[in-house]
Amino acid sequence: MRWIGQVLRATNPVSTRLTREGLQFLFMIAFILFGAVLRDVNLLIFLAGSLLAMVLIQWRVCARTLLDVTVDRRLPRSIHARRPFEIELILRNPKYWLGAWWVLVQDRMVFSPVQSTINRASQTISLLFLSVPPKSSRSQKYRCVADRRGRYQLMGIELTTRFPLGLMRGILNQKGAVYFTVQPALGRLLPAWKELFLVRHTGTKQRRVRSLSDEGEFFGLRAYRTGDSPRWIHWRSSARRDELVVKQFQQPESRELVIALDLVIPADTSEEARRAYIKVEDTAVEFVATLVHQMTHGNVGSITVAIADSNPTLASRVSARSHGHALLDRLANARGSTKPHLSGALQLLEREQRHVQHMIVISTRSMPARWSDPEGPNVTPFWQSIQWIDAQAGETNKYFVPSE
């Protein structure tokens, strides 16, 4: 295993650079040597040699301090826009006898969207580790907030130290970029959101799905699994069986939302219009993301989402939290395009479900004329009823309040 460490050291060596104080120190040594030569004073030569020895000690200790030191990152599983989250940095010192002192760890975060047309932004974070003994590790956390949803990139970490005298700076770059996704911000659903379950029948009055509690109808018990809500625990049965058991609920088949997210950029290309559209787009995406979170975490039912952006995607009958997490990641990178893609997304939905009883379209535009007439020549409806929610007109305000 020793040769592996030697190869790693050769490919990523520790570099050293003189600091401003180090340059001043060398100038002082040169001045002393110049005076010793002019005056032929041996004592000054000994003094200059002692000072040079201090520089050599600084170089050796500075380089050996960072040798073999590594940094690991730990990110939370779910990260949402405009919500603080913590990233943990773990500094490991595998050396047997030499510790690591005054190590400055610099991490850099870059907003790296999939679309090249979106501006990138970066920020650098610095953490100081005072001491890491041999064969041990230390950890620190830093808190940050991502203002925008989408893909982010953590660049390589830079480790620096000026221990012990501050005359030199040792630098070790730990390469390897890490990508992570910031999911859309989750807002607050208003009581009127349950009206989205309404199903309209031709020639009959509107009827509401049979009301149930958020969990559904209780019909049995099962063993506790990771991720279950504590309020589902049946404490009396758990005490009798000496293990945690939770209630099982049965959901009616009608508790399903079928949503099409339509993102279309308006023709106006002015800067003011672009900013206004970004706000409307985020509102529409966050509304859908909040519905997905509510349906998958509240055990309400299932949700089907057809995303109509430049890459139409369908997520059908999502009810599990793991599937909801993947759908939120997809919504994080949903961006509108100048060309409508709603027809392509609905084709995916039709192939999957054939017939939809009630479909909800959450869009950044008003309903086109050809969608308002189900008998129109350009539309072949496979749904029984449709509800169009225009985010640009503020129609989402009835059901949803974005997070601040």
Secondary structure, DSSP 4 states (H G I P E B T S, - for coil): -HHHHHHHHHHSPPEEEE-HHHHHHHHHHHHHHHHHHHHT-HHHHHHHHHHHHHHHHHHHHHHHHSTT-EEEEE--S--BTTS-EEEEEEEEE--SS--EEEEEEEEEEEE--SSTTSPPEEEEEEEEEEEE-TTEEEEEEEEE--SS-EEEEE--EEEEE-TTTSSEEEEEEE---EEEEEBPPP-EE-GGGGGGG-B--TTS--BPPPP--SS-EEEEEEE--TT--GGGB-HHHHHHHTS-EEEEEE--TT-EEEEEEE-B--S--SHHHHHHHHHHHHHHHHHHHHHHHHHHHTT--EEEEEEESSS-EEEEEE-SHHHHHHHHHHHHT---BSS--HHHHHHHHHHHHS-EEEEEEEESSPPPHHHH-TT-TT----EEEEEEEETTTTGGGGTEE---
